């Protein structure tokens, strides 16, 4: 199957707040020639800098893939983004009831949701949740091909933890900024 350069990877329908009109938004891998990384501002300098200076390099090196949400009414403008990469978690770091359900290897395969950010101009529109659900669907699809039992996220700070918990993520017992979902749970979000 071939794909046109710049063609959307996923199409999601977003309800515009306050109107009955809805529009199609597309999530797709970051394309540094198409997507204007410099206009993105989520208010967290580390997340802005990552997108502007590191994301394309990480993709070239196959370290992580950055997916961006682009509004078709303003092509090239990034409304939000997330990154996915392979990872693992120590079996002993999981809660006992979860660890019992995993393969008995010292490490459990995982997909890391490394970063998730929404441009400040687009806050309070549900885009963070939309990006998270898209990331979980994408992780489930990839886990069927390469095998991954968990989705792991590192919350940037205490304020991000409740956001992930709202979607069913649980904290690791020894690190409350690191959260996880099993792939079976991710399929229910």
PASE-19638 format. One record per residue (C-alpha): residue number from 1; residue in three letters; chain; z, x, y. Coordinates in nm, 2 decimals. Example, Ala and Ser with C-alpha at 12.3 -4.5 7.8 and 13.67 -1.06 7.14 Angstrom:
! PASE-19638
+-----+-----+---+--------+--------+--------+
|   k |   r | c |      z |      x |      y |
+-----+-----+---+--------+--------+--------+
|   1 | Ala | A |   0.78 |   1.23 |  -0.45 |
|   2 | Ser | A |   0.71 |   1.37 |  -0.11 |
+-----+-----+---+--------+--------+--------+
This chain:
! PASE-19638
+-----+-----+---+--------+--------+--------+
|   k |   r | c |      z |      x |      y |
+-----+-----+---+--------+--------+--------+
|   1 | Unk | A |   0.00 |   0.00 |   0.00 |
|   2 | Unk | A |  -0.09 |   0.14 |   0.34 |
|   3 | Unk | A |   0.09 |   0.06 |   0.66 |
|   4 | Unk | A |  -0.05 |   0.07 |   1.01 |
|   5 | Unk | A |   0.13 |   0.33 |   1.23 |
|   6 | Unk | A |   0.38 |   0.15 |   1.45 |
|   7 | Unk | A |   0.36 |  -0.17 |   1.24 |
|   8 | Unk | A |   0.69 |  -0.35 |   1.20 |
|   9 | Unk | A |   0.88 |  -0.27 |   0.88 |
|  10 | Unk | A |   1.09 |  -0.59 |   0.89 |
|  11 | Unk | A |   1.05 |  -0.90 |   1.10 |
|  12 | Unk | A |   1.36 |  -1.10 |   1.20 |
|  13 | Unk | A |   1.38 |  -1.42 |   1.39 |
|  14 | Unk | A |   1.63 |  -1.42 |   1.68 |
|  15 | Unk | A |   1.74 |  -1.73 |   1.87 |
|  16 | Unk | A |   1.73 |  -1.67 |   2.24 |
|  17 | Unk | A |   2.07 |  -1.76 |   2.39 |
|  18 | Unk | A |   2.07 |  -2.07 |   2.60 |
|  19 | Unk | A |   1.71 |  -2.18 |   2.51 |
|  20 | Unk | A |   1.54 |  -2.35 |   2.22 |
|  21 | Unk | A |   1.28 |  -2.08 |   2.20 |
|  22 | Unk | A |   1.30 |  -1.82 |   1.94 |
|  23 | Unk | A |   1.11 |  -1.49 |   1.91 |
|  24 | Unk | A |   1.02 |  -1.24 |   1.64 |
|  25 | Unk | A |   1.18 |  -0.90 |   1.67 |
|  26 | Unk | A |   1.09 |  -0.61 |   1.45 |
|  27 | Unk | A |   1.30 |  -0.34 |   1.29 |
|  28 | Unk | A |   1.11 |  -0.03 |   1.20 |
|  29 | Unk | A |   1.16 |   0.34 |   1.16 |
|  30 | Unk | A |   1.19 |   0.53 |   1.49 |
|  31 | Unk | A |   0.86 |   0.66 |   1.61 |
|  32 | Unk | A |   0.92 |   0.91 |   1.89 |
|  33 | Unk | A |   0.57 |   0.86 |   2.03 |
|  34 | Unk | A |   0.60 |   0.48 |   2.05 |
|  35 | Unk | A |   0.97 |   0.42 |   2.12 |
|  36 | Unk | A |   1.12 |   0.51 |   2.45 |
|  37 | Unk | A |   1.45 |   0.67 |   2.35 |
|  38 | Unk | A |   1.54 |   0.76 |   2.71 |
|  39 | Unk | A |   1.58 |   0.40 |   2.83 |
|  40 | Unk | A |   1.84 |   0.33 |   2.56 |
|  41 | Unk | A |   2.20 |   0.31 |   2.69 |
|  42 | Unk | A |   2.47 |   0.17 |   2.47 |
|  43 | Unk | A |   2.75 |   0.30 |   2.69 |
|  44 | Unk | A |   2.87 |   0.56 |   2.43 |
|  45 | Unk | A |   2.73 |   0.90 |   2.52 |
|  46 | Unk | A |   2.74 |   1.04 |   2.17 |
|  47 | Unk | A |   2.53 |   0.75 |   2.03 |
|  48 | Unk | A |   2.28 |   0.77 |   2.32 |
|  49 | Unk | A |   2.24 |   1.14 |   2.28 |
|  50 | Unk | A |   2.19 |   1.12 |   1.91 |
|  51 | Unk | A |   1.90 |   0.87 |   1.95 |
|  52 | Unk | A |   1.75 |   1.07 |   2.24 |
|  53 | Unk | A |   1.78 |   1.42 |   2.09 |
|  54 | Unk | A |   1.87 |   1.43 |   1.72 |
|  55 | Unk | A |   1.73 |   1.12 |   1.55 |
|  56 | Unk | A |   1.37 |   1.23 |   1.52 |
|  57 | Unk | A |   1.48 |   1.57 |   1.40 |
|  58 | Unk | A |   1.70 |   1.42 |   1.13 |
|  59 | Unk | A |   1.41 |   1.21 |   1.02 |
|  60 | Unk | A |   1.17 |   1.51 |   1.00 |
|  61 | Unk | A |   1.43 |   1.70 |   0.79 |
|  62 | Unk | A |   1.49 |   1.39 |   0.57 |
|  63 | Unk | A |   1.86 |   1.39 |   0.66 |
|  64 | Unk | A |   1.88 |   1.03 |   0.78 |
|  65 | Unk | A |   1.63 |   0.76 |   0.89 |
|  66 | Unk | A |   1.68 |   0.58 |   1.22 |
|  67 | Unk | A |   1.56 |   0.21 |   1.23 |
|  68 | Unk | A |   1.51 |   0.05 |   1.57 |
|  69 | Unk | A |   1.50 |  -0.31 |   1.69 |
|  70 | Unk | A |   1.22 |  -0.36 |   1.93 |
|  71 | Unk | A |   1.14 |  -0.68 |   2.12 |
|  72 | Unk | A |   0.77 |  -0.76 |   2.12 |
|  73 | Unk | A |   0.78 |  -0.87 |   2.48 |
|  74 | Unk | A |   0.86 |  -0.52 |   2.59 |
|  75 | Unk | A |   0.70 |  -0.28 |   2.34 |
|  76 | Unk | A |   0.86 |   0.06 |   2.31 |
|  77 | Unk | A |   1.20 |  -0.06 |   2.44 |
|  78 | Unk | A |   1.47 |  -0.01 |   2.18 |
|  79 | Unk | A |   1.73 |  -0.29 |   2.19 |
|  80 | Unk | A |   1.94 |  -0.14 |   1.91 |
|  81 | Unk | A |   1.93 |   0.10 |   1.62 |
|  82 | Unk | A |   2.11 |   0.21 |   1.30 |
|  83 | Unk | A |   2.08 |   0.51 |   1.07 |
|  84 | Unk | A |   2.08 |   0.52 |   0.69 |
|  85 | Unk | A |   2.12 |   0.82 |   0.46 |
|  86 | Unk | A |   2.24 |   0.90 |   0.11 |
|  87 | Unk | A |   2.60 |   0.97 |   0.06 |
|  88 | Unk | A |   2.88 |   0.96 |  -0.20 |
|  89 | Unk | A |   3.25 |   0.87 |  -0.20 |
|  90 | Unk | A |   3.52 |   1.02 |  -0.42 |
|  91 | Unk | A |   3.61 |   0.77 |  -0.69 |
|  92 | Unk | A |   3.98 |   0.84 |  -0.63 |
|  93 | Unk | A |   3.95 |   0.75 |  -0.26 |
|  94 | Unk | A |   3.86 |   0.39 |  -0.34 |
|  95 | Unk | A |   4.12 |   0.11 |  -0.39 |
|  96 | Unk | A |   4.21 |   0.09 |  -0.76 |
|  97 | Unk | A |   4.06 |  -0.25 |  -0.82 |
|  98 | Unk | A |   3.72 |  -0.13 |  -0.68 |
|  99 | Unk | A |   3.73 |   0.21 |  -0.86 |
| 100 | Unk | A |   3.78 |   0.03 |  -1.20 |
| 101 | Unk | A |   3.45 |  -0.14 |  -1.15 |
| 102 | Unk | A |   3.26 |   0.18 |  -1.08 |
| 103 | Unk | A |   3.10 |   0.43 |  -1.32 |
| 104 | Unk | A |   3.36 |   0.69 |  -1.43 |
| 105 | Unk | A |   3.21 |   0.98 |  -1.24 |
| 106 | Unk | A |   3.42 |   1.18 |  -0.99 |
| 107 | Unk | A |   3.19 |   1.06 |  -0.71 |
| 108 | Unk | A |   3.03 |   0.72 |  -0.65 |
| 109 | Unk | A |   2.68 |   0.71 |  -0.51 |
| 110 | Unk | A |   2.65 |   0.54 |  -0.17 |
| 111 | Unk | A |   2.43 |   0.47 |   0.13 |
| 112 | Unk | A |   2.58 |   0.58 |   0.46 |
| 113 | Unk | A |   2.54 |   0.35 |   0.76 |
| 114 | Unk | A |   2.59 |   0.65 |   1.00 |
| 115 | Unk | A |   2.54 |   0.49 |   1.34 |
| 116 | Unk | A |   2.48 |   0.14 |   1.48 |
| 117 | Unk | A |   2.44 |   0.07 |   1.85 |
| 118 | Unk | A |   2.31 |  -0.20 |   2.08 |
| 119 | Unk | A |   2.18 |  -0.14 |   2.43 |
| 120 | Unk | A |   2.43 |  -0.26 |   2.69 |
| 121 | Unk | A |   2.17 |  -0.49 |   2.85 |
| 122 | Unk | A |   2.15 |  -0.67 |   2.51 |
| 123 | Unk | A |   2.51 |  -0.72 |   2.43 |
| 124 | Unk | A |   2.66 |  -1.05 |   2.33 |
| 125 | Unk | A |   2.34 |  -1.17 |   2.17 |
| 126 | Unk | A |   2.44 |  -1.11 |   1.81 |
| 127 | Unk | A |   2.21 |  -0.81 |   1.78 |
| 128 | Unk | A |   2.49 |  -0.59 |   1.63 |
| 129 | Unk | A |   2.53 |  -0.83 |   1.35 |
| 130 | Unk | A |   2.16 |  -0.87 |   1.31 |
| 131 | Unk | A |   2.12 |  -0.49 |   1.28 |
| 132 | Unk | A |   2.41 |  -0.47 |   1.03 |
| 133 | Unk | A |   2.26 |  -0.74 |   0.81 |
| 134 | Unk | A |   1.92 |  -0.57 |   0.82 |
| 135 | Unk | A |   2.08 |  -0.24 |   0.73 |
| 136 | Unk | A |   2.26 |  -0.40 |   0.43 |
| 137 | Unk | A |   1.94 |  -0.57 |   0.31 |
| 138 | Unk | A |   1.76 |  -0.24 |   0.34 |
| 139 | Unk | A |   2.04 |  -0.05 |   0.16 |
| 140 | Unk | A |   2.03 |  -0.31 |  -0.13 |
| 141 | Unk | A |   1.66 |  -0.27 |  -0.16 |
| 142 | Unk | A |   1.68 |   0.11 |  -0.18 |
| 143 | Unk | A |   1.98 |   0.10 |  -0.41 |
| 144 | Unk | A |   1.77 |  -0.08 |  -0.67 |
| 145 | Unk | A |   1.52 |   0.22 |  -0.67 |
| 146 | Unk | A |   1.75 |   0.52 |  -0.64 |
| 147 | Unk | A |   2.09 |   0.38 |  -0.74 |
| 148 | Unk | A |   2.38 |   0.34 |  -0.50 |
| 149 | Unk | A |   2.70 |   0.15 |  -0.57 |
| 150 | Unk | A |   2.84 |   0.14 |  -0.21 |
| 151 | Unk | A |   2.75 |   0.11 |   0.15 |
| 152 | Unk | A |   2.99 |   0.33 |   0.36 |
| 153 | Unk | A |   3.04 |   0.33 |   0.73 |
| 154 | Unk | A |   3.24 |   0.55 |   0.96 |
| 155 | Unk | A |   3.37 |   0.34 |   1.25 |
| 156 | Unk | A |   3.34 |   0.52 |   1.57 |
| 157 | Unk | A |   3.68 |   0.41 |   1.69 |
| 158 | Unk | A |   3.95 |   0.14 |   1.63 |
| 159 | Unk | A |   3.75 |  -0.12 |   1.82 |
| 160 | Unk | A |   3.46 |  -0.10 |   1.58 |
| 161 | Unk | A |   3.68 |  -0.15 |   1.27 |
| 162 | Unk | A |   3.72 |  -0.53 |   1.31 |
| 163 | Unk | A |   3.34 |  -0.57 |   1.36 |
| 164 | Unk | A |   3.27 |  -0.43 |   1.02 |
| 165 | Unk | A |   3.57 |  -0.61 |   0.86 |
| 166 | Unk | A |   3.42 |  -0.94 |   0.99 |
| 167 | Unk | A |   3.13 |  -0.88 |   0.75 |
| 168 | Unk | A |   3.35 |  -0.80 |   0.46 |
| 169 | Unk | A |   3.39 |  -0.42 |   0.48 |
| 170 | Unk | A |   3.72 |  -0.29 |   0.36 |
| 171 | Unk | A |   3.89 |   0.03 |   0.47 |
| 172 | Unk | A |   3.95 |   0.33 |   0.24 |
| 173 | Unk | A |   4.32 |   0.35 |   0.18 |
| 174 | Unk | A |   4.35 |   0.70 |   0.32 |
| 175 | Unk | A |   4.11 |   0.67 |   0.61 |
| 176 | Unk | A |   4.11 |   0.35 |   0.82 |
| 177 | Unk | A |   3.80 |   0.45 |   1.01 |
| 178 | Unk | A |   3.59 |   0.48 |   0.70 |
| 179 | Unk | A |   3.50 |   0.14 |   0.54 |
| 180 | Unk | A |   3.29 |   0.03 |   0.25 |
| 181 | Unk | A |   3.12 |  -0.26 |   0.07 |
| 182 | Unk | A |   3.00 |  -0.26 |  -0.28 |
| 183 | Unk | A |   2.63 |  -0.33 |  -0.32 |
| 184 | Unk | A |   2.71 |  -0.66 |  -0.49 |
| 185 | Unk | A |   2.92 |  -0.76 |  -0.18 |
| 186 | Unk | A |   2.64 |  -0.64 |   0.05 |
| 187 | Unk | A |   2.41 |  -0.88 |  -0.12 |
| 188 | Unk | A |   2.63 |  -1.17 |  -0.01 |
| 189 | Unk | A |   2.64 |  -1.09 |   0.36 |
+-----+-----+---+--------+--------+--------+
